[in-house]
Amino acid sequence: MTTTGTDRASAGAEETGFAAVRVRGLRRSYGEVVALDGVDLDLGAGTFTAVMGPSGSGKSTLLQCAAGLDRPSGGTVRVDGVELAGLSERRLTLLRRERIGFVFQAFNLLPSLTAAQNVALPLRLARRRPARGAVREALARVGLAERAGHRPAQLSGGQQQRVALARALITRPAVLFGDEPTGALDTTTSREVLCLLRELVDREGQTTVMVTHDPVAASYADRVVFLVDGRVSGEVTRPSVERVAAYMAGLERRAAALGGGVAGAARGAVREIAGAVGDGAVGDGAVGDGAVGDGAVGDGAVGDGAVGDGAVGDGAVGGVTC
């Protein structure tokens, strides 16, 4: 299902009836550069949302403003029922520390500390003693209880990212934000981390928001929101790799028509996705020379019904299985 128009803002909260994150009229400018231009978006509690778009579309800026890492130029952001605009820096820091978790592409683990010590660090910095067993429980949630005494150099990349995830979860955040959390991982390890994120949503109701450029990663989400030029251009629910790739190819084709030069790159990216999910999933015919060519993803690709129910149908492949 592809959603456009005024339904976009509320679609993410419909399943739970409560928006863990609510953004209205969000604007962010840096001098003359407009990064966000009036974004309206609800992210439902207990859901997994991926945010995608071409380079420079405002994805990371949206995450930073929604997570209280950056102050918007206008509009409002509400996280777990708290309006961020009126908060002092101290109160904003406390909210980030207690209600928001972060996972980034870089693991940001301290090399001299063990996995357990890295996980406990947010509580130590807040001068709070971890509850008995809390650190081991956080590591157990990501499958690393037996690695508590290992330092980062003794762990694989995927294990380090899982330690970073456990560190983000130690405070039991209302919302977990990820900025390209699998960007530094190989395909197999990425799948392990994405399955873990998916299981946290399904098993524990952990609200998760992930910025990614990868349609395979986005297919693990309940919903994919697309940004173009700082605005929400549309979204896909129940995403499959094919549907997300088709929508992104449409965005790239539109950009090529306006500015030139990126259609070939889009075609290459979609071919790479085909290899990632198997030769038959997005076969040679599906991503042929015309896939980002004349009429393949037509002029309406970023318009209403761009990737409609019939474009790459609801049952084409269907999401992922962990």
N, C-alpha and C positions, 0 to 999 in steps of 0.2 A: 504494500500500500504506500502510495506517495501522497504527502500532504502539502498543500500550498494555501496561500491566502491567510485569512485571519485565524484559521484553526491551528496554525503552527504553534502559537504561544502556549496554548493550553493543552495541546495533545499529550505532552509528557507527564502531566499531572492527572490525567483522566483515570488511569488504572488504579491509583492509590487514593485520589481525592485530596492529596496534599503535595504542594510543591516544595521540595527540599531547597531548591534554588529558584528564585523568581527575579527575572530581569525585565525592566520596563524602560523603553526609550534610551537605552544605554549608548552613550557616545564617548569616544576617547580620541583626542587629537594630540599630536606631537608637532607643535608649530603649525605649519600648513598641511601636514600630512594627517588625513582622517583615517584612523585605524578601525574605529567602530562608528557606525552611522545609524543610530536609532534601532538597536536590537531589542526585540521583545521575545522572551523565551521562558518557559516553565520547564523545570526538570523534576519529574515526579519522584517522591521518596520511594526507595527500594527498587529503582530502575537503573539501567546501564545505558548511558548516552555517549555516542561517539560524535565528535565535531570534526568536520573535514572541510577542505576547500583548497583552492590553488595557493601557491606561495604568496604571502602578503595579503591574504584575505581577511586577517584579523583573528584567526583561530586562537593563537597563544595569548593575544591581548584580551580576548573574551574570557579565557580561563583565568588570567591574572586578575582581572577586575571582579569576576564572579567569586574568586577565592580570597579576595581582600588583599592581594599582593600589590595591586595598583589602584590608584584613585581615579575613577572615571571623570571625564569632563562634564558629563551631564547624565541625567537619568537616575534610576534607582536599582539597587541590588539588595535582595533579601535572602539570607542564608539561615535555614532552620528557624524561620520566623523572626530573625533579627535583621533590622534595617541597618546597612553598613554606613550609609552616608553620614549619620550623626555621631559616629563613634570616634573617640579620641584615638591617637596612635596606640596608647597603652591598652585600651579596651579592644581595639582591633587585633592587637598582638595576642591578647588573651583568648579572643574568639578563634583565631587561627590555631592557637596551641591546643584548645580544648575541643573544638567542634569540626575542625577541618584537617584532613590528612592529605599529604602530597607525595607523589611518586614521579620522579623525573627520568629522563633518558640516562643521565649520569647517576650512578648509584649513590654518590656522596656519602660513602661510609668512611669512618676514620680508620686508617690502616692499623693503628696501634691498639685498637679496641677489638674485643671478641664480638661475635655476632650478638650475644646476649647484651653486652655493654652498649653496642650501637643501638639496639632496640630500646634500651632503657634511657638513652640519652635525652629524648624530649622531656621525660619526667624529671630527670636529674637537673636539667637546665631550668625547669620550673620549680626546683627545690621541693619536689614531691618524691616520696619514697614509693617505689613500685609495690603494689600489693603482692603479698606472698604468692608466688606461682604465676604472676601476670606476664612476665617476660617469656617464660617457657610456654605459656598458653598461646601468646602471640606468635611465637616461632612454630608451635604445633599447628596453628591455623594455616601456615604456609608450608607445612611439611618439613620443617627444619629443626624439630625439637632436639634431634641428636647432634646437631651442628652448633649448639649454643656456645661451645668453647673455642670454635675455630675463628681465626682472623680472616679478613677479606682475601688476603693472598692465598689462603688455603681453600677458597671456594671458587666454583665456576661462576661465569657471568650470570647465568640464570639463578644460581643460589644467592649471589650478591643482590640481585634485584628482588628476590623474595625476602631477604633480610630487610631491604629498604621498605618493602611493603609491610612487613611485620612492624617496623618502626612507625610507619604511618598509621597502623591500626591499633597501636598500644593505648592510645587515648580514647578508643571507641568513637571515632569521628562520625558526625552526622553525614558528612559528604567526603568522599575520596576523590581527589582530582589527580589525573595523570597526564603529563605532557610528554607524548611519545615514549611511554614506558617500555616499549619493546624495540625502540629504534636502534639500540646498540647490541641486540641479540640476534643469533642465527635463527633460522626458520623453526627448528625443533624446539629450541628453548623459548622462543616467542610464544609458541603454541602452549607450552606449559604454563607460562605466566598469564596468558590470556584466559586459559581454562580456569586458573585460580581466581582471576578477577570475576569470571562468569559464575563460579561456584559461590563466591562471597555474596554476590547479588542474590542468587537463587536460594542459598541455604540460610543466609543471615540477614537478607534484606538490606545489604550495604549499598547505599546510593553511590553510584560511580559515574564520573564524567571524565572522558578520555579524549584528548586531542591526538589525532593521528593523520598521517598521509597515506596509510596502507589500507586498501579495501579489505584485505584478509583480516587484519586486526579489527576493523570496523564491523565485520560480519558477526563478531561475538557480542555486539551490543543489541539492545532491544530496539534502538532507534538511532539513526544517523542524521545529524543536522548539518546542512551545507551552508557555508558562508562564501560570499563573493563581494569584494569591495566593501567589507565591513558591514554587510547586511545579510540577513537570513534569506537564502534564495529558494529553499525547499528542504524537504526531509524524506527519508525512507524509513518505514517501520518494517519489522521482521526482515531485516536486511540479509541478503546473500551476497557473496563476493561478486557475482555477475551483475546484480542490480546496482550495487555501489559503484563498480567499475564503469558501468554504462553511464551512470549519472555524472561521474567525474570526467569521463570522456566527453560528455556533452558540454560540461563547463570549459574544458580545455578547447573544444572546437569553437565555442563562442568567443573565448579569449583570442584564439587564432584569427577569427574573422575580424575582430576589433583591432588586434595588435600584431598578429602574424607570428609565425615561428614556433609555436608550441604544439601544433597538431601531431607532428612526427614524434615528439617526446611523449605525448599522450598515448599514441599507438604503441610505442615501445614499453611504456609502463603497463598497459593492459596486457601486452604479450608476456611480460614478466610475471604478472599475476596469474596468467594461464599456466605458466610453468610451476608456480607455487602450489596451485590447487590440483594439478594433474592435467594431463594432456586432453582428457575428454571433457573436463569441467567447463573450460572456455576454449573450445577447440579452434583449429585453424580457421574454420569457416566463420566462427562467431567473432573472431578478432582478425578478420582478413584485411586486405589493403583498403577496403572501403569502410572499415569499422569506425574510423574517425575521418571518413572521407565524405563525399557528396551524399547527403541524404541519409547516411547510416544512423547518425544521431542528429536528427534534423534541427531546423532553426528553432523549433519549440523545445529543445532539449533542456533549457533552463527556464522554460515557461510553465504555465499551468498544465499539470498532467505530463510533465516532461518525461519521466520514466514511469508511465502509468501502469496500472495493474496488468495490462497486456504486453507492455514493452519487453520486460524480462519478468515473466509472470510470477505470481506469488509462490508457486510451487517449483520454480526453476531448479533450485537446489535447496533452498530453504535455509537457514542459519547454520550453525555448527553444532557438532556433538563432541562433548569433552569426555 
